[in-house]
Amino acid sequence: MSKLVTFLNGPNLNLLGKRQPEIYGHDTLADVESKCSELASTLGLQTRFQQSNYEGQLVDWIHDAREDSGGIIINAGAYSHTSIAILDALNTFEGPVLEVHVSNIHQRESFRHHSYVTLRAEGTIIGFGVEGYELALQRMGTLLNSD
Ligand code: CA2
């Protein structure tokens, strides 16, 4: 079982820490990446961080993860609520998939309440801010290290 964890972030998440800090906090995606790589090393895991504003690119990266990754941690951003293509791609991945949302999507507009990714994910972490990525990684460690 590969110990590589692919982190996928969808549209607009490159703006984390740069806009709307009242919703998404002050940490940038680069901050999240460095905290998660540090945590990963204590868990015996490797990480790969990828962010795209394009749906097809995210689908291609899920296909890449099929070749080399033990698990996927994904915040598909707004595509979570719309993308059957991302769900279909995740359904071809054999390892665990964990979903993260920085904000509490259930306290927001009703169109954010449903996520297609949730249909595939082993678990979802919602509304814990960017700390959710580390919580998901901790859980991924449990899942990948129990084999
Ligand atoms: O809460 C989340 O993590 C979301 O996936 C973020 C998406 C939103 O469409 C989802 O409903 C919930 C939006 C990302 C927007 O990201 C920004 C980050 C900082 C500043 C501005 C936008």
Backbone and ligand atoms as CSV (ligand in chain L), in Angstrom:
chain,resi,resn,atom,element,x,y,z
A,1,MET,N,N,0.852,-1.211,0.000
A,1,MET,CA,C,0.000,0.000,0.000
A,1,MET,C,C,0.878,1.249,0.000
A,2,SER,N,N,0.672,2.142,-0.966
A,2,SER,CA,C,1.465,3.383,-1.035
A,2,SER,C,C,1.171,4.285,0.159
A,3,LYS,N,N,2.205,4.940,0.661
A,3,LYS,CA,C,2.043,5.887,1.781
A,3,LYS,C,C,1.969,7.323,1.270
A,4,LEU,N,N,1.804,7.463,-0.052
A,4,LEU,CA,C,1.666,8.812,-0.615
A,4,LEU,C,C,0.203,9.260,-0.533
A,5,VAL,N,N,0.001,10.452,0.042
A,5,VAL,CA,C,-1.351,11.020,0.141
A,5,VAL,C,C,-1.427,12.215,-0.809
A,6,THR,N,N,-2.352,12.150,-1.752
A,6,THR,CA,C,-2.566,13.269,-2.667
A,6,THR,C,C,-3.625,14.198,-2.094
A,7,PHE,N,N,-3.266,15.470,-1.944
A,7,PHE,CA,C,-4.216,16.509,-1.528
A,7,PHE,C,C,-4.672,17.248,-2.775
A,8,LEU,N,N,-5.975,17.282,-2.992
A,8,LEU,CA,C,-6.508,17.999,-4.146
A,8,LEU,C,C,-7.393,19.144,-3.681
A,9,ASN,N,N,-7.126,20.322,-4.195
A,9,ASN,CA,C,-7.933,21.495,-3.886
A,9,ASN,C,C,-8.490,22.086,-5.163
A,10,GLY,N,N,-9.775,22.438,-5.103
A,10,GLY,CA,C,-10.467,22.924,-6.279
A,10,GLY,C,C,-10.463,24.443,-6.402
A,11,PRO,N,N,-11.408,24.955,-7.201
A,11,PRO,CA,C,-11.407,26.348,-7.613
A,11,PRO,C,C,-11.435,27.343,-6.464
A,12,ASN,N,N,-10.633,28.355,-6.622
A,12,ASN,CA,C,-10.541,29.522,-5.725
A,12,ASN,C,C,-9.789,29.251,-4.433
A,13,LEU,N,N,-9.448,28.000,-4.177
A,13,LEU,CA,C,-8.747,27.713,-2.910
A,13,LEU,C,C,-7.302,28.219,-2.932
A,14,ASN,N,N,-6.808,28.612,-4.109
A,14,ASN,CA,C,-5.508,29.306,-4.174
A,14,ASN,C,C,-5.582,30.675,-3.479
A,15,LEU,N,N,-6.812,31.148,-3.210
A,15,LEU,CA,C,-6.976,32.460,-2.546
A,15,LEU,C,C,-7.072,32.343,-1.027
A,16,LEU,N,N,-6.958,31.116,-0.515
A,16,LEU,CA,C,-7.028,30.937,0.946
A,16,LEU,C,C,-6.042,31.876,1.640
A,17,GLY,N,N,-6.507,32.530,2.697
A,17,GLY,CA,C,-5.643,33.440,3.463
A,17,GLY,C,C,-5.479,34.803,2.823
A,18,LYS,N,N,-6.008,34.961,1.604
A,18,LYS,CA,C,-5.808,36.231,0.881
A,18,LYS,C,C,-7.097,37.025,0.728
A,19,ARG,N,N,-8.257,36.357,0.799
A,19,ARG,CA,C,-9.572,37.008,0.678
A,19,ARG,C,C,-10.511,36.363,1.699
A,20,GLN,N,N,-11.560,37.080,2.083
A,20,GLN,CA,C,-12.623,36.569,2.970
A,20,GLN,C,C,-12.088,35.803,4.194
A,21,PRO,N,N,-11.163,36.403,4.974
A,21,PRO,CA,C,-10.621,35.690,6.135
A,21,PRO,C,C,-11.685,35.377,7.191
A,22,GLU,N,N,-12.798,36.148,7.168
A,22,GLU,CA,C,-13.882,35.883,8.138
A,22,GLU,C,C,-14.524,34.519,7.876
A,23,ILE,N,N,-14.451,34.034,6.644
A,23,ILE,CA,C,-15.009,32.704,6.324
A,23,ILE,C,C,-13.902,31.651,6.309
A,24,TYR,N,N,-12.761,31.979,5.682
A,24,TYR,CA,C,-11.762,30.943,5.397
A,24,TYR,C,C,-10.481,31.044,6.233
A,25,GLY,N,N,-10.377,32.074,7.102
A,25,GLY,CA,C,-9.208,32.195,7.977
A,25,GLY,C,C,-8.035,32.901,7.305
A,26,HIS,N,N,-6.915,32.911,8.004
A,26,HIS,CA,C,-5.746,33.678,7.569
A,26,HIS,C,C,-4.639,32.815,6.957
A,27,ASP,N,N,-4.701,31.512,7.156
A,27,ASP,CA,C,-3.652,30.638,6.613
A,27,ASP,C,C,-3.792,30.518,5.097
A,28,THR,N,N,-2.660,30.547,4.402
A,28,THR,CA,C,-2.675,30.340,2.953
A,28,THR,C,C,-2.586,28.830,2.663
A,29,LEU,N,N,-2.807,28.488,1.398
A,29,LEU,CA,C,-2.690,27.078,1.007
A,29,LEU,C,C,-1.247,26.596,1.197
A,30,ALA,N,N,-0.276,27.509,0.989
A,30,ALA,CA,C,1.137,27.141,1.212
A,30,ALA,C,C,1.371,26.833,2.699
A,31,ASP,N,N,0.725,27.598,3.593
A,31,ASP,CA,C,0.831,27.308,5.042
A,31,ASP,C,C,0.263,25.915,5.340
A,32,VAL,N,N,-0.888,25.631,4.737
A,32,VAL,CA,C,-1.539,24.328,4.965
A,32,VAL,C,C,-0.614,23.215,4.478
A,33,GLU,N,N,-0.024,23.433,3.310
A,33,GLU,CA,C,0.865,22.417,2.736
A,33,GLU,C,C,2.043,22.146,3.677
A,34,SER,N,N,2.655,23.216,4.214
A,34,SER,CA,C,3.843,22.955,5.038
A,34,SER,C,C,3.449,22.295,6.364
A,35,LYS,N,N,2.299,22.692,6.949
A,35,LYS,CA,C,1.864,22.021,8.187
A,35,LYS,C,C,1.570,20.536,7.937
A,36,CYS,N,N,0.931,20.271,6.799
A,36,CYS,CA,C,0.573,18.874,6.514
A,36,CYS,C,C,1.810,18.042,6.183
A,37,SER,N,N,2.803,18.634,5.491
A,37,SER,CA,C,3.991,17.803,5.206
A,37,SER,C,C,4.747,17.499,6.490
A,38,GLU,N,N,4.750,18.460,7.412
A,38,GLU,CA,C,5.403,18.204,8.701
A,38,GLU,C,C,4.685,17.072,9.457
A,39,LEU,N,N,3.338,17.170,9.511
A,39,LEU,CA,C,2.570,16.131,10.206
A,39,LEU,C,C,2.754,14.778,9.518
A,40,ALA,N,N,2.762,14.799,8.177
A,40,ALA,CA,C,2.888,13.542,7.427
A,40,ALA,C,C,4.176,12.819,7.798
A,41,SER,N,N,5.259,13.577,7.991
A,41,SER,CA,C,6.531,12.906,8.284
A,41,SER,C,C,6.461,12.199,9.638
A,42,THR,N,N,5.689,12.745,10.580
A,42,THR,CA,C,5.546,12.058,11.875
A,42,THR,C,C,4.664,10.803,11.751
A,43,LEU,N,N,3.864,10.747,10.685
A,43,LEU,CA,C,2.959,9.600,10.486
A,43,LEU,C,C,3.545,8.574,9.513
A,44,GLY,N,N,4.747,8.864,9.006
A,44,GLY,CA,C,5.362,7.957,8.023
A,44,GLY,C,C,4.690,8.024,6.665
A,45,LEU,N,N,4.120,9.180,6.340
A,45,LEU,CA,C,3.440,9.358,5.052
A,45,LEU,C,C,4.161,10.409,4.219
A,46,GLN,N,N,3.977,10.351,2.899
A,46,GLN,CA,C,4.438,11.421,2.005
A,46,GLN,C,C,3.196,12.163,1.498
A,47,THR,N,N,3.403,13.403,1.081
A,47,THR,CA,C,2.266,14.183,0.579
A,47,THR,C,C,2.566,14.789,-0.791
A,48,ARG,N,N,1.499,14.964,-1.553
A,48,ARG,CA,C,1.583,15.743,-2.805
A,48,ARG,C,C,0.389,16.700,-2.786
A,49,PHE,N,N,0.654,17.976,-2.933
A,49,PHE,CA,C,-0.375,19.016,-2.908
A,49,PHE,C,C,-0.639,19.545,-4.307
A,50,GLN,N,N,-1.909,19.567,-4.704
A,50,GLN,CA,C,-2.241,20.078,-6.027
A,50,GLN,C,C,-3.510,20.928,-5.931
A,51,GLN,N,N,-3.529,22.039,-6.630
A,51,GLN,CA,C,-4.719,22.916,-6.656
A,51,GLN,C,C,-4.986,23.314,-8.090
A,52,SER,N,N,-6.252,23.258,-8.494
A,52,SER,CA,C,-6.604,23.742,-9.827
A,52,SER,C,C,-7.973,24.400,-9.813
A,53,ASN,N,N,-8.116,25.361,-10.706
A,53,ASN,CA,C,-9.422,26.003,-10.908
A,53,ASN,C,C,-10.220,25.306,-12.015
A,54,TYR,N,N,-9.670,24.186,-12.548
A,54,TYR,CA,C,-10.279,23.513,-13.698
A,54,TYR,C,C,-10.722,22.096,-13.346
A,55,GLU,N,N,-11.961,21.795,-13.666
A,55,GLU,CA,C,-12.540,20.489,-13.324
A,55,GLU,C,C,-11.766,19.332,-13.964
A,56,GLY,N,N,-11.453,19.462,-15.266
A,56,GLY,CA,C,-10.774,18.364,-15.973
A,56,GLY,C,C,-9.385,18.094,-15.413
A,57,GLN,N,N,-8.718,19.146,-14.969
A,57,GLN,CA,C,-7.395,18.966,-14.368
A,57,GLN,C,C,-7.506,18.139,-13.081
A,58,LEU,N,N,-8.537,18.425,-12.299
A,58,LEU,CA,C,-8.730,17.657,-11.056
A,58,LEU,C,C,-9.022,16.191,-11.375
A,59,VAL,N,N,-9.820,15.965,-12.428
A,59,VAL,CA,C,-10.104,14.584,-12.857
A,59,VAL,C,C,-8.800,13.897,-13.270
A,60,ASP,N,N,-7.958,14.586,-14.046
A,60,ASP,CA,C,-6.674,13.996,-14.474
A,60,ASP,C,C,-5.790,13.666,-13.269
A,61,TRP,N,N,-5.770,14.535,-12.272
A,61,TRP,CA,C,-4.929,14.283,-11.090
A,61,TRP,C,C,-5.469,13.108,-10.269
A,62,ILE,N,N,-6.791,12.922,-10.264
A,62,ILE,CA,C,-7.349,11.741,-9.590
A,62,ILE,C,C,-6.878,10.480,-10.319
A,63,HIS,N,N,-6.860,10.546,-11.662
A,63,HIS,CA,C,-6.351,9.393,-12.431
A,63,HIS,C,C,-4.878,9.139,-12.104
A,64,ASP,N,N,-4.079,10.206,-11.976
A,64,ASP,CA,C,-2.663,10.033,-11.611
A,64,ASP,C,C,-2.550,9.363,-10.239
A,65,ALA,N,N,-3.410,9.787,-9.319
A,65,ALA,CA,C,-3.356,9.229,-7.960
A,65,ALA,C,C,-3.637,7.724,-7.965
A,66,ARG,N,N,-4.421,7.265,-8.942
A,66,ARG,CA,C,-4.675,5.818,-9.067
A,66,ARG,C,C,-3.377,5.037,-9.234
A,67,GLU,N,N,-2.392,5.687,-9.873
A,67,GLU,CA,C,-1.121,5.010,-10.171
A,67,GLU,C,C,-0.173,4.958,-8.983
A,68,ASP,N,N,-0.222,5.992,-8.104
A,68,ASP,CA,C,0.855,6.069,-7.108
A,68,ASP,C,C,0.438,6.422,-5.685
A,69,SER,N,N,-0.843,6.682,-5.433
A,69,SER,CA,C,-1.211,7.191,-4.104
A,69,SER,C,C,-2.025,6.175,-3.312
A,70,GLY,N,N,-1.786,6.185,-1.994
A,70,GLY,CA,C,-2.558,5.309,-1.115
A,70,GLY,C,C,-3.898,5.918,-0.756
A,71,GLY,N,N,-3.972,7.257,-0.709
A,71,GLY,CA,C,-5.217,7.921,-0.331
A,71,GLY,C,C,-5.310,9.308,-0.937
A,72,ILE,N,N,-6.529,9.830,-0.966
A,72,ILE,CA,C,-6.786,11.181,-1.477
A,72,ILE,C,C,-7.527,11.978,-0.412
A,73,ILE,N,N,-7.037,13.191,-0.163
A,73,ILE,CA,C,-7.768,14.153,0.667
A,73,ILE,C,C,-8.182,15.273,-0.270
A,74,ILE,N,N,-9.480,15.510,-0.380
A,74,ILE,CA,C,-9.961,16.441,-1.409
A,74,ILE,C,C,-10.904,17.490,-0.845
A,75,ASN,N,N,-10.624,18.734,-1.205
A,75,ASN,CA,C,-11.581,19.826,-1.065
A,75,ASN,C,C,-11.833,20.300,-2.485
A,76,ALA,N,N,-12.906,19.827,-3.060
A,76,ALA,CA,C,-13.180,20.142,-4.465
A,76,ALA,C,C,-13.811,21.524,-4.623
A,77,GLY,N,N,-13.890,22.295,-3.535
A,77,GLY,CA,C,-14.460,23.642,-3.617
A,77,GLY,C,C,-15.879,23.563,-4.165
A,78,ALA,N,N,-16.242,24.523,-5.002
A,78,ALA,CA,C,-17.611,24.570,-5.533
A,78,ALA,C,C,-17.947,23.355,-6.398
A,79,TYR,N,N,-16.913,22.686,-6.964
A,79,TYR,CA,C,-17.189,21.474,-7.750
A,79,TYR,C,C,-17.758,20.345,-6.892
A,80,SER,N,N,-17.549,20.428,-5.576
A,80,SER,CA,C,-18.149,19.421,-4.680
A,80,SER,C,C,-19.660,19.358,-4.890
A,81,HIS,N,N,-20.238,20.524,-5.163
A,81,HIS,CA,C,-21.703,20.637,-5.232
A,81,HIS,C,C,-22.252,20.387,-6.629
A,82,THR,N,N,-21.354,20.253,-7.599
A,82,THR,CA,C,-21.835,20.192,-9.003
A,82,THR,C,C,-21.261,19.044,-9.826
A,83,SER,N,N,-20.110,18.481,-9.419
A,83,SER,CA,C,-19.350,17.686,-10.391
A,83,SER,C,C,-19.531,16.173,-10.276
A,84,ILE,N,N,-20.326,15.636,-11.195
A,84,ILE,CA,C,-20.448,14.176,-11.300
A,84,ILE,C,C,-19.157,13.609,-11.899
A,85,ALA,N,N,-18.445,14.415,-12.714
A,85,ALA,CA,C,-17.175,13.951,-13.311
A,85,ALA,C,C,-16.142,13.668,-12.221
A,86,ILE,N,N,-16.067,14.532,-11.227
A,86,ILE,CA,C,-15.114,14.297,-10.127
A,86,ILE,C,C,-15.561,13.094,-9.304
A,87,LEU,N,N,-16.855,12.960,-9.057
A,87,LEU,CA,C,-17.351,11.774,-8.345
A,87,LEU,C,C,-17.005,10.503,-9.118
A,88,ASP,N,N,-17.240,10.501,-10.424
A,88,ASP,CA,C,-16.941,9.311,-11.239
A,88,ASP,C,C,-15.452,8.964,-11.149
A,89,ALA,N,N,-14.599,9.992,-11.218
A,89,ALA,CA,C,-13.146,9.743,-11.137
A,89,ALA,C,C,-12.793,9.175,-9.763
A,90,LEU,N,N,-13.349,9.745,-8.721
A,90,LEU,CA,C,-13.049,9.245,-7.361
A,90,LEU,C,C,-13.508,7.799,-7.203
A,91,ASN,N,N,-14.593,7.448,-7.890
A,91,ASN,CA,C,-15.097,6.071,-7.801
A,91,ASN,C,C,-14.162,5.064,-8.466
A,92,THR,N,N,-13.205,5.554,-9.286
A,92,THR,CA,C,-12.230,4.638,-9.899
A,92,THR,C,C,-10.980,4.484,-9.026
A,93,PHE,N,N,-10.892,5.267,-7.961
A,93,PHE,CA,C,-9.727,5.220,-7.074
A,93,PHE,C,C,-9.977,4.161,-6.009
A,94,GLU,N,N,-8.958,3.326,-5.755
A,94,GLU,CA,C,-9.224,2.187,-4.862
A,94,GLU,C,C,-8.995,2.453,-3.388
A,95,GLY,N,N,-8.164,3.453,-3.050
A,95,GLY,CA,C,-7.847,3.707,-1.643
A,95,GLY,C,C,-8.871,4.612,-0.978
A,96,PRO,N,N,-8.603,4.965,0.286
A,96,PRO,CA,C,-9.526,5.851,0.996
A,96,PRO,C,C,-9.530,7.279,0.447
A,97,VAL,N,N,-10.719,7.869,0.445
A,97,VAL,CA,C,-10.915,9.261,0.055
A,97,VAL,C,C,-11.530,9.990,1.252
A,98,LEU,N,N,-10.900,11.086,1.664
A,98,LEU,CA,C,-11.447,11.910,2.738
A,98,LEU,C,C,-11.730,13.292,2.180
A,99,GLU,N,N,-12.860,13.867,2.597
A,99,GLU,CA,C,-13.296,15.168,2.074
A,99,GLU,C,C,-13.136,16.237,3.160
A,100,VAL,N,N,-12.676,17.396,2.748
A,100,VAL,CA,C,-12.525,18.521,3.680
A,100,VAL,C,C,-13.285,19.725,3.130
A,101,HIS,N,N,-13.985,20.426,4.025
A,101,HIS,CA,C,-14.466,21.780,3.719
A,101,HIS,C,C,-14.040,22.690,4.850
A,102,VAL,N,N,-13.408,23.788,4.496
A,102,VAL,CA,C,-12.888,24.732,5.487
A,102,VAL,C,C,-14.046,25.366,6.248
A,103,SER,N,N,-15.057,25.826,5.520
A,103,SER,CA,C,-16.214,26.478,6.144
A,103,SER,C,C,-17.287,25.434,6.447
A,104,ASN,N,N,-18.239,25.822,7.304
A,104,ASN,CA,C,-19.354,24.923,7.601
A,104,ASN,C,C,-20.416,25.098,6.509
A,105,ILE,N,N,-20.343,24.220,5.502
A,105,ILE,CA,C,-21.219,24.372,4.328
A,105,ILE,C,C,-22.701,24.251,4.702
A,106,HIS,N,N,-22.996,23.617,5.846
A,106,HIS,CA,C,-24.401,23.452,6.246
A,106,HIS,C,C,-24.989,24.705,6.885
A,107,GLN,N,N,-24.099,25.642,7.247
A,107,GLN,CA,C,-24.583,26.930,7.778
A,107,GLN,C,C,-24.679,27.965,6.682
A,108,ARG,N,N,-24.362,27.581,5.461
A,108,ARG,CA,C,-24.303,28.546,4.357
A,108,ARG,C,C,-25.493,28.342,3.407
A,109,GLU,N,N,-25.421,28.868,2.206
A,109,GLU,CA,C,-26.538,28.783,1.259
A,109,GLU,C,C,-26.907,27.312,1.008
A,110,SER,N,N,-28.188,27.066,0.708
A,110,SER,CA,C,-28.644,25.684,0.557
A,110,SER,C,C,-27.930,24.962,-0.591
A,111,PHE,N,N,-27.480,25.709,-1.634
A,111,PHE,CA,C,-26.803,25.021,-2.747
A,111,PHE,C,C,-25.465,24.425,-2.336
A,112,ARG,N,N,-24.965,24.803,-1.142
A,112,ARG,CA,C,-23.702,24.218,-0.665
A,112,ARG,C,C,-23.937,23.002,0.244
A,113,HIS,N,N,-25.201,22.681,0.511
A,113,HIS,CA,C,-25.462,21.628,1.500
A,113,HIS,C,C,-25.216,20.223,0.963
A,114,HIS,N,N,-25.313,20.073,-0.351
A,114,HIS,CA,C,-25.098,18.741,-0.948
A,114,HIS,C,C,-23.716,18.675,-1.585
A,115,SER,N,N,-23.016,17.561,-1.356
A,115,SER,CA,C,-21.724,17.349,-2.006
A,115,SER,C,C,-21.712,15.983,-2.679
A,116,TYR,N,N,-21.401,15.964,-3.979
A,116,TYR,CA,C,-21.239,14.680,-4.678
A,116,TYR,C,C,-20.050,13.898,-4.125
A,117,VAL,N,N,-19.004,14.617,-3.701
A,117,VAL,CA,C,-17.801,13.952,-3.171
A,117,VAL,C,C,-18.149,13.109,-1.945
A,118,THR,N,N,-19.094,13.597,-1.142
A,118,THR,CA,C,-19.506,12.873,0.070
A,118,THR,C,C,-19.992,11.453,-0.240
A,119,LEU,N,N,-20.551,11.274,-1.452
A,119,LEU,CA,C,-21.059,9.942,-1.824
A,119,LEU,C,C,-19.937,8.919,-1.904
A,120,ARG,N,N,-18.693,9.400,-2.128
A,120,ARG,CA,C,-17.540,8.491,-2.265
A,120,ARG,C,C,-16.642,8.484,-1.029
A,121,ALA,N,N,-16.663,9.583,-0.274
A,121,ALA,CA,C,-15.679,9.737,0.797
A,121,ALA,C,C,-15.968,8.814,1.982
A,122,GLU,N,N,-14.892,8.241,2.541
A,122,GLU,CA,C,-15.010,7.466,3.772
A,122,GLU,C,C,-15.459,8.374,4.915
A,123,GLY,N,N,-15.015,9.628,4.884
A,123,GLY,CA,C,-15.398,10.581,5.922
A,123,GLY,C,C,-15.210,11.994,5.420
A,124,THR,N,N,-15.887,12.916,6.097
A,124,THR,CA,C,-15.866,14.321,5.688
A,124,THR,C,C,-15.637,15.198,6.909
A,125,ILE,N,N,-14.749,16.164,6.789
A,125,ILE,CA,C,-14.480,17.101,7.885
A,125,ILE,C,C,-14.914,18.485,7.424
A,126,ILE,N,N,-15.865,19.044,8.141
A,126,ILE,CA,C,-16.521,20.279,7.699
A,126,ILE,C,C,-16.469,21.321,8.809
A,127,GLY,N,N,-16.028,22.541,8.463
A,127,GLY,CA,C,-16.200,23.664,9.375
A,127,GLY,C,C,-15.150,23.791,10.464
A,128,PHE,N,N,-14.041,23.075,10.338
A,128,PHE,CA,C,-12.953,23.181,11.320
A,128,PHE,C,C,-11.849,24.109,10.817
A,129,GLY,N,N,-12.171,24.957,9.841
A,129,GLY,CA,C,-11.147,25.823,9.272
A,129,GLY,C,C,-10.098,24.981,8.556
A,130,VAL,N,N,-8.921,25.577,8.337
A,130,VAL,CA,C,-7.883,24.837,7.614
A,130,VAL,C,C,-7.302,23.698,8.455
A,131,GLU,N,N,-7.581,23.720,9.757
A,131,GLU,CA,C,-7.157,22.607,10.624
A,131,GLU,C,C,-7.764,21.283,10.138
A,132,GLY,N,N,-8.873,21.382,9.404
A,132,GLY,CA,C,-9.526,20.188,8.875
A,132,GLY,C,C,-8.595,19.344,8.013
A,133,TYR,N,N,-7.658,19.993,7.302
A,133,TYR,CA,C,-6.735,19.218,6.458
A,133,TYR,C,C,-5.835,18.329,7.323
A,134,GLU,N,N,-5.369,18.881,8.453
A,134,GLU,CA,C,-4.505,18.078,9.338
A,134,GLU,C,C,-5.306,16.964,10.023
A,135,LEU,N,N,-6.566,17.282,10.375
A,135,LEU,CA,C,-7.409,16.243,10.996
A,135,LEU,C,C,-7.640,15.101,10.003
A,136,ALA,N,N,-7.864,15.468,8.750
A,136,ALA,CA,C,-8.069,14.441,7.720
A,136,ALA,C,C,-6.799,13.610,7.534
A,137,LEU,N,N,-5.654,14.290,7.568
A,137,LEU,CA,C,-4.379,13.575,7.389
A,137,LEU,C,C,-4.136,12.603,8.544
A,138,GLN,N,N,-4.474,13.055,9.747
A,138,GLN,CA,C,-4.344,12.174,10.917
A,138,GLN,C,C,-5.153,10.888,10.699
A,139,ARG,N,N,-6.382,11.072,10.237
A,139,ARG,CA,C,-7.265,9.918,9.980
A,139,ARG,C,C,-6.708,9.047,8.835
A,140,MET,N,N,-6.142,9.718,7.815
A,140,MET,CA,C,-5.560,8.966,6.703
A,140,MET,C,C,-4.416,8.101,7.199
A,141,GLY,N,N,-3.643,8.647,8.167
A,141,GLY,CA,C,-2.549,7.887,8.753
A,141,GLY,C,C,-3.081,6.602,9.392
A,142,THR,N,N,-4.165,6.733,10.127
A,142,THR,CA,C,-4.766,5.549,10.751
A,142,THR,C,C,-5.175,4.541,9.681
A,143,LEU,N,N,-5.801,5.030,8.624
A,143,LEU,CA,C,-6.306,4.111,7.583
A,143,LEU,C,C,-5.152,3.446,6.828
A,144,LEU,N,N,-4.104,4.216,6.491
A,144,LEU,CA,C,-3.023,3.660,5.656
A,144,LEU,C,C,-2.041,2.854,6.475
A,145,ASN,N,N,-1.922,3.173,7.754
A,145,ASN,CA,C,-0.942,2.449,8.568
A,145,ASN,C,C,-1.523,1.203,9.224
A,146,SER,N,N,-2.823,0.965,9.051
A,146,SER,CA,C,-3.412,-0.232,9.662
A,146,SER,C,C,-3.331,-1.445,8.744
A,147,ASP,N,N,-2.830,-1.237,7.493
A,147,ASP,CA,C,-2.709,-2.385,6.550
A,147,ASP,C,C,-1.419,-3.157,6.749
L,1,CA2,O1,O,-15.526,25.595,2.736
L,1,CA2,C1,C,-14.901,25.102,1.793
L,1,CA2,O2,O,-13.796,24.585,1.918
L,1,CA2,C2,C,-15.469,25.201,0.382
L,1,CA2,O3,O,-15.142,24.007,-0.308
L,1,CA2,C3,C,-14.820,26.397,-0.274
L,1,CA2,C4,C,-15.387,26.727,-1.667
L,1,CA2,C5,C,-16.892,26.806,-1.633
L,1,CA2,O4,O,-17.373,26.976,-2.955
L,1,CA2,C6,C,-17.494,25.563,-1.031
L,1,CA2,O5,O,-18.891,25.719,-1.002
L,1,CA2,C7,C,-16.994,25.346,0.380
L,1,CA2,C8,C,-14.960,28.097,-2.148
L,1,CA2,C9,C,-13.567,28.361,-2.082
L,1,CA2,C10,C,-13.420,29.829,-2.129
L,1,CA2,O6,O,-12.183,29.978,-1.598
L,1,CA2,C11,C,-11.809,31.183,-1.216
L,1,CA2,C12,C,-10.833,31.175,-0.280
L,1,CA2,C13,C,-10.389,32.363,0.199
L,1,CA2,C14,C,-10.874,33.541,-0.303
L,1,CA2,C15,C,-11.844,33.535,-1.259
L,1,CA2,C16,C,-12.327,32.344,-1.746
